[in-house]
Amino acid sequence: MFHQWLISLWRTVVPVIVGGGIGWLAGHGIAIDGVSEAQIDFAVTAFGTGLYYGVFRALEQRFPVLGVFLGSTRQPVYPQLAQAREQDPYEGL
């Protein structure tokens, strides 16, 4: 179970690192009146992270090898959750 937790953590950290890089690159030189550079960096980083994760997560459903861009082609498996969904797929939603 600990291994599955590490996979899930890594697949979260990689998009955050990439999103941070996108925010850092895109945020340099952008100036908007009334908005601080830190606010712009935060918005670009959050949007970049979400976009990166969403695109590669969606593509991974069709092309599993693209999971490498999320840090691992292995998706975490949560046995208790999988077993519960077999019994009632809408439980906990």
Biopython code that builds the backbone (N, CA, C, O; Angstrom):
import numpy as np
from Bio.PDB.StructureBuilder import StructureBuilder

atoms = [
    (1, "MET", "N", (0.827, -1.199, 0.000)),
    (1, "MET", "CA", (0.000, 0.000, 0.000)),
    (1, "MET", "C", (0.870, 1.262, 0.000)),
    (1, "MET", "O", (0.525, 2.262, -0.628)),
    (2, "PHE", "N", (2.012, 1.202, 0.717)),
    (2, "PHE", "CA", (2.894, 2.361, 0.760)),
    (2, "PHE", "C", (3.426, 2.677, -0.630)),
    (2, "PHE", "O", (3.574, 3.844, -0.993)),
    (3, "HIS", "N", (3.714, 1.638, -1.408)),
    (3, "HIS", "CA", (4.200, 1.833, -2.774)),
    (3, "HIS", "C", (3.155, 2.569, -3.614)),
    (3, "HIS", "O", (3.499, 3.450, -4.402)),
    (4, "GLN", "N", (1.909, 2.218, -3.453)),
    (4, "GLN", "CA", (0.830, 2.882, -4.192)),
    (4, "GLN", "C", (0.734, 4.353, -3.794)),
    (4, "GLN", "O", (0.463, 5.217, -4.628)),
    (5, "TRP", "N", (0.959, 4.621, -2.514)),
    (5, "TRP", "CA", (0.928, 5.999, -2.036)),
    (5, "TRP", "C", (2.064, 6.796, -2.670)),
    (5, "TRP", "O", (1.869, 7.945, -3.068)),
    (6, "LEU", "N", (3.247, 6.195, -2.766)),
    (6, "LEU", "CA", (4.381, 6.873, -3.392)),
    (6, "LEU", "C", (4.109, 7.171, -4.864)),
    (6, "LEU", "O", (4.447, 8.248, -5.354)),
    (7, "ILE", "N", (3.499, 6.221, -5.568)),
    (7, "ILE", "CA", (3.149, 6.451, -6.977)),
    (7, "ILE", "C", (2.182, 7.632, -7.089)),
    (7, "ILE", "O", (2.369, 8.514, -7.928)),
    (8, "SER", "N", (1.156, 7.648, -6.249)),
    (8, "SER", "CA", (0.182, 8.739, -6.325)),
    (8, "SER", "C", (0.818, 10.078, -5.978)),
    (8, "SER", "O", (0.504, 11.098, -6.591)),
    (9, "LEU", "N", (1.718, 10.071, -4.989)),
    (9, "LEU", "CA", (2.408, 11.303, -4.621)),
    (9, "LEU", "C", (3.291, 11.793, -5.765)),
    (9, "LEU", "O", (3.278, 12.979, -6.096)),
    (10, "TRP", "N", (4.045, 10.901, -6.360)),
    (10, "TRP", "CA", (4.933, 11.268, -7.469)),
    (10, "TRP", "C", (4.134, 11.801, -8.653)),
    (10, "TRP", "O", (4.548, 12.763, -9.301)),
    (11, "ARG", "N", (2.978, 11.171, -8.940)),
    (11, "ARG", "CA", (2.156, 11.604, -10.066)),
    (11, "ARG", "C", (1.476, 12.943, -9.778)),
    (11, "ARG", "O", (0.908, 13.553, -10.684)),
    (12, "THR", "N", (1.526, 13.400, -8.546)),
    (12, "THR", "CA", (1.046, 14.738, -8.199)),
    (12, "THR", "C", (2.189, 15.749, -8.246)),
    (12, "THR", "O", (2.021, 16.870, -8.726)),
    (13, "VAL", "N", (3.332, 15.346, -7.751)),
    (13, "VAL", "CA", (4.476, 16.250, -7.664)),
    (13, "VAL", "C", (5.004, 16.639, -9.042)),
    (13, "VAL", "O", (5.337, 17.802, -9.267)),
    (14, "VAL", "N", (5.085, 15.693, -9.959)),
    (14, "VAL", "CA", (5.636, 15.987, -11.289)),
    (14, "VAL", "C", (4.851, 17.101, -11.993)),
    (14, "VAL", "O", (5.476, 18.042, -12.481)),
    (15, "PRO", "N", (3.515, 17.045, -12.071)),
    (15, "PRO", "CA", (2.804, 18.165, -12.704)),
    (15, "PRO", "C", (2.981, 19.491, -11.967)),
    (15, "PRO", "O", (2.978, 20.547, -12.599)),
    (16, "VAL", "N", (3.134, 19.455, -10.646)),
    (16, "VAL", "CA", (3.347, 20.694, -9.898)),
    (16, "VAL", "C", (4.704, 21.301, -10.259)),
    (16, "VAL", "O", (4.821, 22.515, -10.425)),
    (17, "ILE", "N", (5.722, 20.456, -10.380)),
    (17, "ILE", "CA", (7.046, 20.949, -10.781)),
    (17, "ILE", "C", (6.994, 21.549, -12.183)),
    (17, "ILE", "O", (7.528, 22.631, -12.427)),
    (18, "VAL", "N", (6.342, 20.833, -13.102)),
    (18, "VAL", "CA", (6.224, 21.340, -14.472)),
    (18, "VAL", "C", (5.418, 22.640, -14.484)),
    (18, "VAL", "O", (5.796, 23.601, -15.153)),
    (19, "GLY", "N", (4.313, 22.668, -13.745)),
    (19, "GLY", "CA", (3.497, 23.884, -13.676)),
    (19, "GLY", "C", (4.270, 25.048, -13.088)),
    (19, "GLY", "O", (4.120, 26.183, -13.541)),
    (20, "GLY", "N", (5.098, 24.781, -12.083)),
    (20, "GLY", "CA", (5.945, 25.828, -11.510)),
    (20, "GLY", "C", (6.922, 26.370, -12.536)),
    (20, "GLY", "O", (7.160, 27.576, -12.614)),
    (21, "GLY", "N", (7.485, 25.463, -13.322)),
    (21, "GLY", "CA", (8.396, 25.887, -14.393)),
    (21, "GLY", "C", (7.684, 26.721, -15.443)),
    (21, "GLY", "O", (8.211, 27.727, -15.917)),
    (22, "ILE", "N", (6.475, 26.290, -15.804)),
    (22, "ILE", "CA", (5.673, 27.054, -16.774)),
    (22, "ILE", "C", (5.368, 28.434, -16.213)),
    (22, "ILE", "O", (5.493, 29.437, -16.915)),
    (23, "GLY", "N", (4.965, 28.484, -14.945)),
    (23, "GLY", "CA", (4.657, 29.768, -14.313)),
    (23, "GLY", "C", (5.862, 30.676, -14.245)),
    (23, "GLY", "O", (5.761, 31.879, -14.488)),
    (24, "TRP", "N", (7.007, 30.097, -13.912)),
    (24, "TRP", "CA", (8.234, 30.890, -13.823)),
    (24, "TRP", "C", (8.617, 31.447, -15.188)),
    (24, "TRP", "O", (8.957, 32.624, -15.308)),
    (25, "LEU", "N", (8.562, 30.606, -16.216)),
    (25, "LEU", "CA", (8.919, 31.056, -17.562)),
    (25, "LEU", "C", (7.931, 32.083, -18.104)),
    (25, "LEU", "O", (8.330, 33.101, -18.670)),
    (26, "ALA", "N", (6.650, 31.813, -17.929)),
    (26, "ALA", "CA", (5.625, 32.695, -18.489)),
    (26, "ALA", "C", (5.487, 33.989, -17.700)),
    (26, "ALA", "O", (5.116, 35.023, -18.255)),
    (27, "GLY", "N", (5.788, 33.932, -16.405)),
    (27, "GLY", "CA", (5.589, 35.102, -15.562)),
    (27, "GLY", "C", (6.630, 36.181, -15.733)),
    (27, "GLY", "O", (6.397, 37.321, -15.331)),
    (28, "HIS", "N", (7.750, 35.868, -16.305)),
    (28, "HIS", "CA", (8.801, 36.871, -16.480)),
    (28, "HIS", "C", (8.415, 37.850, -17.585)),
    (28, "HIS", "O", (8.139, 37.461, -18.720)),
    (29, "GLY", "N", (8.404, 39.105, -17.227)),
    (29, "GLY", "CA", (8.141, 40.128, -18.220)),
    (29, "GLY", "C", (6.671, 40.475, -18.403)),
    (29, "GLY", "O", (6.348, 41.363, -19.192)),
    (30, "ILE", "N", (5.767, 39.792, -17.691)),
    (30, "ILE", "CA", (4.342, 40.125, -17.804)),
    (30, "ILE", "C", (4.022, 41.202, -16.776)),
    (30, "ILE", "O", (4.333, 41.046, -15.594)),
    (31, "ALA", "N", (3.412, 42.278, -17.214)),
    (31, "ALA", "CA", (3.034, 43.362, -16.312)),
    (31, "ALA", "C", (1.586, 43.748, -16.573)),
    (31, "ALA", "O", (1.201, 44.060, -17.700)),
    (32, "ILE", "N", (0.795, 43.721, -15.510)),
    (32, "ILE", "CA", (-0.609, 44.138, -15.592)),
    (32, "ILE", "C", (-0.827, 45.166, -14.497)),
    (32, "ILE", "O", (-0.497, 44.914, -13.338)),
    (33, "ASP", "N", (-1.377, 46.320, -14.846)),
    (33, "ASP", "CA", (-1.603, 47.373, -13.854)),
    (33, "ASP", "C", (-2.506, 46.868, -12.734)),
    (33, "ASP", "O", (-3.551, 46.268, -12.987)),
    (34, "GLY", "N", (-2.094, 47.116, -11.502)),
    (34, "GLY", "CA", (-2.895, 46.747, -10.337)),
    (34, "GLY", "C", (-2.729, 45.302, -9.890)),
    (34, "GLY", "O", (-3.374, 44.877, -8.931)),
    (35, "VAL", "N", (-1.885, 44.546, -10.562)),
    (35, "VAL", "CA", (-1.676, 43.142, -10.207)),
    (35, "VAL", "C", (-0.184, 42.937, -9.987)),
    (35, "VAL", "O", (0.637, 43.306, -10.827)),
    (36, "SER", "N", (0.153, 42.345, -8.848)),
    (36, "SER", "CA", (1.572, 42.141, -8.547)),
    (36, "SER", "C", (2.144, 40.988, -9.372)),
    (36, "SER", "O", (1.408, 40.145, -9.883)),
    (37, "GLU", "N", (3.461, 40.972, -9.488)),
    (37, "GLU", "CA", (4.129, 39.899, -10.221)),
    (37, "GLU", "C", (3.879, 38.554, -9.539)),
    (37, "GLU", "O", (3.745, 37.530, -10.209)),
    (38, "ALA", "N", (3.816, 38.560, -8.207)),
    (38, "ALA", "CA", (3.557, 37.321, -7.465)),
    (38, "ALA", "C", (2.163, 36.779, -7.787)),
    (38, "ALA", "O", (1.984, 35.568, -7.919)),
    (39, "GLN", "N", (1.190, 37.658, -7.911)),
    (39, "GLN", "CA", (-0.171, 37.221, -8.249)),
    (39, "GLN", "C", (-0.224, 36.634, -9.653)),
    (39, "GLN", "O", (-0.911, 35.641, -9.890)),
    (40, "ILE", "N", (0.491, 37.239, -10.570)),
    (40, "ILE", "CA", (0.541, 36.724, -11.939)),
    (40, "ILE", "C", (1.228, 35.366, -11.952)),
    (40, "ILE", "O", (0.748, 34.427, -12.588)),
    (41, "ASP", "N", (2.364, 35.261, -11.244)),
    (41, "ASP", "CA", (3.083, 33.987, -11.179)),
    (41, "ASP", "C", (2.200, 32.885, -10.592)),
    (41, "ASP", "O", (2.180, 31.763, -11.098)),
    (42, "PHE", "N", (1.478, 33.206, -9.535)),
    (42, "PHE", "CA", (0.598, 32.221, -8.907)),
    (42, "PHE", "C", (-0.483, 31.751, -9.877)),
    (42, "PHE", "O", (-0.719, 30.550, -10.013)),
    (43, "ALA", "N", (-1.139, 32.698, -10.550)),
    (43, "ALA", "CA", (-2.221, 32.348, -11.470)),
    (43, "ALA", "C", (-1.709, 31.513, -12.643)),
    (43, "ALA", "O", (-2.332, 30.519, -13.015)),
    (44, "VAL", "N", (-0.594, 31.907, -13.215)),
    (44, "VAL", "CA", (-0.038, 31.179, -14.354)),
    (44, "VAL", "C", (0.411, 29.788, -13.918)),
    (44, "VAL", "O", (0.211, 28.818, -14.649)),
    (45, "THR", "N", (1.018, 29.678, -12.732)),
    (45, "THR", "CA", (1.468, 28.383, -12.222)),
    (45, "THR", "C", (0.283, 27.458, -11.970)),
    (45, "THR", "O", (0.308, 26.292, -12.365)),
    (46, "ALA", "N", (-0.748, 27.970, -11.318)),
    (46, "ALA", "CA", (-1.928, 27.149, -11.037)),
    (46, "ALA", "C", (-2.605, 26.699, -12.330)),
    (46, "ALA", "O", (-2.965, 25.530, -12.471)),
    (47, "PHE", "N", (-2.776, 27.613, -13.259)),
    (47, "PHE", "CA", (-3.404, 27.264, -14.532)),
    (47, "PHE", "C", (-2.531, 26.291, -15.321)),
    (47, "PHE", "O", (-3.032, 25.314, -15.877)),
    (48, "GLY", "N", (-1.226, 26.559, -15.369)),
    (48, "GLY", "CA", (-0.304, 25.674, -16.095)),
    (48, "GLY", "C", (-0.283, 24.275, -15.513)),
    (48, "GLY", "O", (-0.274, 23.294, -16.257)),
    (49, "THR", "N", (-0.276, 24.168, -14.183)),
    (49, "THR", "CA", (-0.283, 22.862, -13.525)),
    (49, "THR", "C", (-1.560, 22.101, -13.845)),
    (49, "THR", "O", (-1.514, 20.931, -14.226)),
    (50, "GLY", "N", (-2.692, 22.762, -13.691)),
    (50, "GLY", "CA", (-3.976, 22.110, -13.970)),
    (50, "GLY", "C", (-4.108, 21.690, -15.417)),
    (50, "GLY", "O", (-4.594, 20.598, -15.714)),
    (51, "LEU", "N", (-3.676, 22.552, -16.314)),
    (51, "LEU", "CA", (-3.751, 22.239, -17.740)),
    (51, "LEU", "C", (-2.840, 21.070, -18.086)),
    (51, "LEU", "O", (-3.250, 20.146, -18.788)),
    (52, "TYR", "N", (-1.607, 21.108, -17.595)),
    (52, "TYR", "CA", (-0.649, 20.034, -17.855)),
    (52, "TYR", "C", (-1.190, 18.695, -17.346)),
    (52, "TYR", "O", (-1.195, 17.703, -18.075)),
    (53, "TYR", "N", (-1.641, 18.677, -16.094)),
    (53, "TYR", "CA", (-2.156, 17.437, -15.517)),
    (53, "TYR", "C", (-3.387, 16.951, -16.281)),
    (53, "TYR", "O", (-3.487, 15.772, -16.622)),
    (54, "GLY", "N", (-4.308, 17.850, -16.545)),
    (54, "GLY", "CA", (-5.546, 17.465, -17.232)),
    (54, "GLY", "C", (-5.301, 16.901, -18.620)),
    (54, "GLY", "O", (-5.903, 15.895, -18.996)),
    (55, "VAL", "N", (-4.429, 17.535, -19.380)),
    (55, "VAL", "CA", (-4.135, 17.079, -20.740)),
    (55, "VAL", "C", (-3.486, 15.696, -20.714)),
    (55, "VAL", "O", (-3.917, 14.794, -21.432)),
    (56, "PHE", "N", (-2.449, 15.528, -19.885)),
    (56, "PHE", "CA", (-1.762, 14.237, -19.885)),
    (56, "PHE", "C", (-2.574, 13.144, -19.208)),
    (56, "PHE", "O", (-2.424, 11.971, -19.552)),
    (57, "ARG", "N", (-3.417, 13.491, -18.269)),
    (57, "ARG", "CA", (-4.289, 12.479, -17.646)),
    (57, "ARG", "C", (-5.316, 11.990, -18.665)),
    (57, "ARG", "O", (-5.605, 10.795, -18.739)),
    (58, "ALA", "N", (-5.860, 12.908, -19.441)),
    (58, "ALA", "CA", (-6.824, 12.527, -20.477)),
    (58, "ALA", "C", (-6.151, 11.701, -21.576)),
    (58, "ALA", "O", (-6.689, 10.683, -22.011)),
    (59, "LEU", "N", (-4.985, 12.140, -22.017)),
    (59, "LEU", "CA", (-4.265, 11.390, -23.054)),
    (59, "LEU", "C", (-3.841, 10.017, -22.563)),
    (59, "LEU", "O", (-3.797, 9.062, -23.339)),
    (60, "GLU", "N", (-3.527, 9.916, -21.274)),
    (60, "GLU", "CA", (-3.093, 8.646, -20.703)),
    (60, "GLU", "C", (-4.200, 7.587, -20.773)),
    (60, "GLU", "O", (-3.913, 6.392, -20.848)),
    (61, "GLN", "N", (-5.439, 8.016, -20.748)),
    (61, "GLN", "CA", (-6.547, 7.063, -20.844)),
    (61, "GLN", "C", (-6.533, 6.345, -22.188)),
    (61, "GLN", "O", (-6.893, 5.171, -22.275)),
    (62, "ARG", "N", (-6.119, 7.051, -23.227)),
    (62, "ARG", "CA", (-6.075, 6.466, -24.567)),
    (62, "ARG", "C", (-4.704, 5.890, -24.896)),
    (62, "ARG", "O", (-4.602, 4.857, -25.557)),
    (63, "PHE", "N", (-3.656, 6.557, -24.435)),
    (63, "PHE", "CA", (-2.273, 6.141, -24.705)),
    (63, "PHE", "C", (-1.537, 6.004, -23.374)),
    (63, "PHE", "O", (-0.888, 6.955, -22.939)),
    (64, "PRO", "N", (-1.620, 4.854, -22.721)),
    (64, "PRO", "CA", (-1.045, 4.680, -21.379)),
    (64, "PRO", "C", (0.429, 5.047, -21.256)),
    (64, "PRO", "O", (0.873, 5.439, -20.177)),
    (65, "VAL", "N", (1.191, 4.928, -22.334)),
    (65, "VAL", "CA", (2.620, 5.254, -22.257)),
    (65, "VAL", "C", (2.843, 6.733, -21.920)),
    (65, "VAL", "O", (3.903, 7.087, -21.405)),
    (66, "LEU", "N", (1.889, 7.580, -22.194)),
    (66, "LEU", "CA", (2.030, 9.009, -21.907)),
    (66, "LEU", "C", (1.954, 9.310, -20.408)),
    (66, "LEU", "O", (2.186, 10.444, -19.989)),
    (67, "GLY", "N", (1.631, 8.303, -19.610)),
    (67, "GLY", "CA", (1.670, 8.473, -18.160)),
    (67, "GLY", "C", (3.049, 8.837, -17.662)),
    (67, "GLY", "O", (3.195, 9.350, -16.552)),
    (68, "VAL", "N", (4.071, 8.578, -18.474)),
    (68, "VAL", "CA", (5.438, 8.932, -18.097)),
    (68, "VAL", "C", (5.560, 10.448, -17.877)),
    (68, "VAL", "O", (6.412, 10.884, -17.102)),
    (69, "PHE", "N", (4.742, 11.242, -18.532)),
    (69, "PHE", "CA", (4.771, 12.691, -18.346)),
    (69, "PHE", "C", (4.127, 13.118, -17.030)),
    (69, "PHE", "O", (4.195, 14.287, -16.649)),
    (70, "LEU", "N", (3.508, 12.173, -16.343)),
    (70, "LEU", "CA", (2.984, 12.424, -15.000)),
    (70, "LEU", "C", (3.919, 11.843, -13.942)),
    (70, "LEU", "O", (3.630, 11.905, -12.747)),
    (71, "GLY", "N", (5.030, 11.283, -14.387)),
    (71, "GLY", "CA", (6.011, 10.754, -13.460)),
    (71, "GLY", "C", (6.078, 9.244, -13.425)),
    (71, "GLY", "O", (7.072, 8.681, -12.967)),
    (72, "SER", "N", (5.041, 8.576, -13.900)),
    (72, "SER", "CA", (5.024, 7.115, -13.888)),
    (72, "SER", "C", (3.902, 6.620, -14.787)),
    (72, "SER", "O", (2.821, 7.207, -14.835)),
    (73, "THR", "N", (4.177, 5.530, -15.499)),
    (73, "THR", "CA", (3.114, 4.938, -16.312)),
    (73, "THR", "C", (2.201, 4.067, -15.458)),
    (73, "THR", "O", (1.128, 3.663, -15.904)),
    (74, "ARG", "N", (2.624, 3.780, -14.236)),
    (74, "ARG", "CA", (1.787, 2.991, -13.318)),
    (74, "ARG", "C", (0.813, 3.915, -12.600)),
    (74, "ARG", "O", (1.211, 4.923, -12.016)),
    (75, "GLN", "N", (-0.450, 3.565, -12.649)),
    (75, "GLN", "CA", (-1.440, 4.320, -11.908)),
    (75, "GLN", "C", (-1.626, 3.667, -10.546)),
    (75, "GLN", "O", (-1.601, 2.441, -10.444)),
    (76, "PRO", "N", (-1.812, 4.472, -9.491)),
    (76, "PRO", "CA", (-2.018, 3.872, -8.179)),
    (76, "PRO", "C", (-3.325, 3.086, -8.138)),
    (76, "PRO", "O", (-4.309, 3.455, -8.780)),
    (77, "VAL", "N", (-3.318, 2.011, -7.382)),
    (77, "VAL", "CA", (-4.504, 1.169, -7.217)),
    (77, "VAL", "C", (-4.872, 1.194, -5.744)),
    (77, "VAL", "O", (-4.032, 0.927, -4.884)),
    (78, "TYR", "N", (-6.091, 1.506, -5.461)),
    (78, "TYR", "CA", (-6.587, 1.550, -4.093)),
    (78, "TYR", "C", (-7.562, 0.394, -3.912)),
    (78, "TYR", "O", (-8.736, 0.528, -4.258)),
    (79, "PRO", "N", (-7.107, -0.742, -3.376)),
    (79, "PRO", "CA", (-7.929, -1.946, -3.333)),
    (79, "PRO", "C", (-9.240, -1.768, -2.572)),
    (79, "PRO", "O", (-10.264, -2.303, -2.996)),
    (80, "GLN", "N", (-9.237, -1.044, -1.479)),
    (80, "GLN", "CA", (-10.469, -0.863, -0.717)),
    (80, "GLN", "C", (-11.491, -0.070, -1.520)),
    (80, "GLN", "O", (-12.679, -0.393, -1.506)),
    (81, "LEU", "N", (-11.043, 0.948, -2.208)),
    (81, "LEU", "CA", (-11.935, 1.761, -3.024)),
    (81, "LEU", "C", (-12.463, 0.961, -4.209)),
    (81, "LEU", "O", (-13.648, 1.040, -4.533)),
    (82, "ALA", "N", (-11.591, 0.190, -4.859)),
    (82, "ALA", "CA", (-12.020, -0.627, -5.999)),
    (82, "ALA", "C", (-13.062, -1.653, -5.568)),
    (82, "ALA", "O", (-14.044, -1.884, -6.273)),
    (83, "GLN", "N", (-12.845, -2.260, -4.418)),
    (83, "GLN", "CA", (-13.795, -3.258, -3.919)),
    (83, "GLN", "C", (-15.129, -2.598, -3.577)),
    (83, "GLN", "O", (-16.184, -3.164, -3.863)),
    (84, "ALA", "N", (-15.101, -1.424, -2.976)),
    (84, "ALA", "CA", (-16.337, -0.715, -2.630)),
    (84, "ALA", "C", (-17.108, -0.321, -3.879)),
    (84, "ALA", "O", (-18.337, -0.385, -3.892)),
    (85, "ARG", "N", (-16.405, 0.086, -4.926)),
    (85, "ARG", "CA", (-17.081, 0.500, -6.156)),
    (85, "ARG", "C", (-17.709, -0.674, -6.876)),
    (85, "ARG", "O", (-18.707, -0.506, -7.577)),
    (86, "GLU", "N", (-17.142, -1.861, -6.718)),
    (86, "GLU", "CA", (-17.766, -3.044, -7.316)),
    (86, "GLU", "C", (-19.125, -3.296, -6.680)),
    (86, "GLU", "O", (-20.058, -3.743, -7.347)),
    (87, "GLN", "N", (-19.229, -3.009, -5.391)),
    (87, "GLN", "CA", (-20.483, -3.222, -4.689)),
    (87, "GLN", "C", (-21.462, -2.087, -4.954)),
    (87, "GLN", "O", (-22.629, -2.336, -5.259)),
    (88, "ASP", "N", (-21.002, -0.846, -4.843)),
    (88, "ASP", "CA", (-21.843, 0.322, -5.071)),
    (88, "ASP", "C", (-20.997, 1.415, -5.705)),
    (88, "ASP", "O", (-20.293, 2.128, -4.991)),
    (89, "PRO", "N", (-21.042, 1.568, -7.027)),
    (89, "PRO", "CA", (-20.161, 2.522, -7.694)),
    (89, "PRO", "C", (-20.411, 3.985, -7.324)),
    (89, "PRO", "O", (-19.567, 4.836, -7.602)),
    (90, "TYR", "N", (-21.541, 4.294, -6.710)),
    (90, "TYR", "CA", (-21.846, 5.680, -6.390)),
    (90, "TYR", "C", (-21.650, 5.992, -4.912)),
    (90, "TYR", "O", (-21.920, 7.110, -4.475)),
    (91, "GLU", "N", (-21.186, 5.024, -4.144)),
    (91, "GLU", "CA", (-20.958, 5.244, -2.727)),
    (91, "GLU", "C", (-19.830, 6.241, -2.531)),
    (91, "GLU", "O", (-18.774, 6.118, -3.151)),
    (92, "GLY", "N", (-20.046, 7.207, -1.690)),
    (92, "GLY", "CA", (-19.025, 8.190, -1.385)),
    (92, "GLY", "C", (-18.940, 9.344, -2.365)),
    (92, "GLY", "O", (-18.070, 10.202, -2.216)),
    (93, "LEU", "N", (-19.804, 9.397, -3.352)),
    (93, "LEU", "CA", (-19.769, 10.517, -4.306)),
    (93, "LEU", "C", (-20.745, 11.589, -3.894)),
    (93, "LEU", "O", (-20.861, 12.611, -4.570)),
]
sb = StructureBuilder()
sb.init_structure("model")
sb.init_model(0)
sb.init_chain("A")
sb.init_seg("    ")
for serial, (resi, resn, name, xyz) in enumerate(atoms, 1):
    if name == "N":
        sb.init_residue(resn, " ", resi, " ")
    sb.init_atom(name, np.array(xyz, "f"), 0.0, 1.0, " ", f" {name:<3s}", serial, name[0])
structure = sb.get_structure()
